[in-house]
Amino acid sequence: MTTLVIAEHDNASLRSTTRNAITAARRLDGEVHVLVAGGGCSAACEAAAGIEGVDKVLCADQPACTDQGAEALASLVVAMVKAGTVAYTHILAPASTFGKNVTPRVAALLDVAQVSDVVAIEDANTYVRPIYAGNALATVRSDDGIQVLTVRTTAFDAAADGAAAPVEAVSIEAAAGGSSLVGRQLTESARPELGAAKTIVSGGRGLGNGDNFQALLEPLADRLGAALGASRAAVDAGFVPNDYQVGQTGKIVAPQLYVAVGISGAIQHLAGMKDSKVIVAINKDPEAPIFQVADYGLVGDLFDVVPQLTAALG
């Protein structure tokens, strides 16, 4: 049995989600191969080779993969599987925006069912995944010859560094996709990336407007060295950009500390953060659902409480 992990990277370095996916792949018997497909991605290939549990890195440094378009990557993965050089039994990717874009195409081209958002692997055919916005866990079994999975990275620890695995160039060429990348608008911040942050401060509709969001939460986040997040209600109201959104339709996070300010705790939001190690909730409504999952709750006016908390951390 051999598992192929599709690496998420920026050509220069691996995303932390890849390490979580490798840990998940190690729960399956057999070898773990990591596919790093991109343009000028030799540094990312070397980084993948240094991760514990990786048996081989397949480096596809090709013009068609430079932009890491889903069409090109899916065609490459399917061509590798059909070539039969290695009998891959599982194809696995993180359940990130990247993984959710690529793996459904792979599954469709292979004519197999995809198992999404896996949080536990029981054996080579049996997996656990959340349903009903995370309020229940379903154990599912797939009898397809090739299993295509996305794994929820918050459910698996990041793989540590280990001995260097061999790096092998991929000779199969990816087919050019029907779309091309026109440009990227990247949000640059000195704060940690939301999906990988160990501490997150999130705000909700209770903050009232975007100015309050910045004036109250940014100083608190700076004191804690935290990333900033938001509920869907805050994003929909235009307080912050949508890449701040935590929840079922946003980012799934599981930091060491999650501070929820002015967030009532809708099911959609709880699905994205309830696996956090410690949850602190600040809300003036004592009946707010967020308190049901909080380890520490403070009932009070956030406009009074947050400045005091920030000052106390000074």
PEZIQUI-V671178 format. One record per backbone hydrogen bond with DSSP energy under -0.5 kcal/mol. CO is the residue of the C=O (numbers start at 0). NH is the residue of the N-H. Records with the same first field share a line. If there is no record, write none. Layout:
CO->NH + NH
//
This chain:
0->30
1->88 + 89
2->4 + 32
3->5 + 91
4->6 + 34
6->8
7->14
10->43
12->9
14->17 + 18
15->18 + 19
16->20
17->21
18->22 + 158
19->23
20->24
21->25
22->26
23->26
24->27
30->2
31->54 + 55
32->4 + 34
33->35 + 57
34->6 + 36
35->59
37->61
40->44
41->45
42->46
43->47
44->48
45->49
46->49
47->50
48->164
49->161
50->53
52->54
54->165
55->33
56->58 + 167
57->35 + 59
58->60 + 169
59->37 + 61
61->64
62->65
64->67
65->38
68->72
69->73
70->74
71->75
72->76
73->77
74->78
75->79
76->80
77->81
78->82
79->83
80->83
85->87
86->1
88->146
89->3
90->148
91->5
92->150
93->95
95->99
96->100
97->100 + 101
98->102
101->104 + 105
102->106
103->107
104->108
105->109
106->110 + 111
107->110
112->147
113->115
114->149
116->129
117->151
119->121 + 127
124->141
125->121 + 122
126->139
127->118 + 119
128->137
130->134 + 135
131->134
135->130
137->128 + 139
139->126
145->147
146->90 + 148
147->114
148->92
149->117
150->94 + 152
151->154
152->155
159->51
165->56 + 167
167->58
168->170
183->185
185->187
192->195 + 196
193->196
197->255 + 256
198->226
199->201 + 258
200->228
201->260
202->230
203->206
204->207
206->208
208->212
209->213
210->214
211->215 + 216
212->216 + 217
213->217 + 218
215->219
216->220
217->221
218->222
219->223
220->224 + 225
226->200
228->202
229->245
230->234
231->235
232->236
233->238 + 239
234->237
240->243
241->244
243->229
244->250
246->249
250->246 + 252
254->276
255->277
256->199
257->259 + 279
258->201 + 260
259->261 + 281
260->203
261->205 + 263
263->289
265->268 + 269
266->270
267->247
268->271 + 272
269->272 + 273
271->252
272->275
277->257
278->294 + 295
279->259
280->297
281->261
282->299
283->285
284->287
287->290
288->291
289->292 + 293
295->280
297->282 + 299
299->301
300->303 + 304
301->305
303->307
304->308
305->309
306->310
307->311
308->312
310->313
//
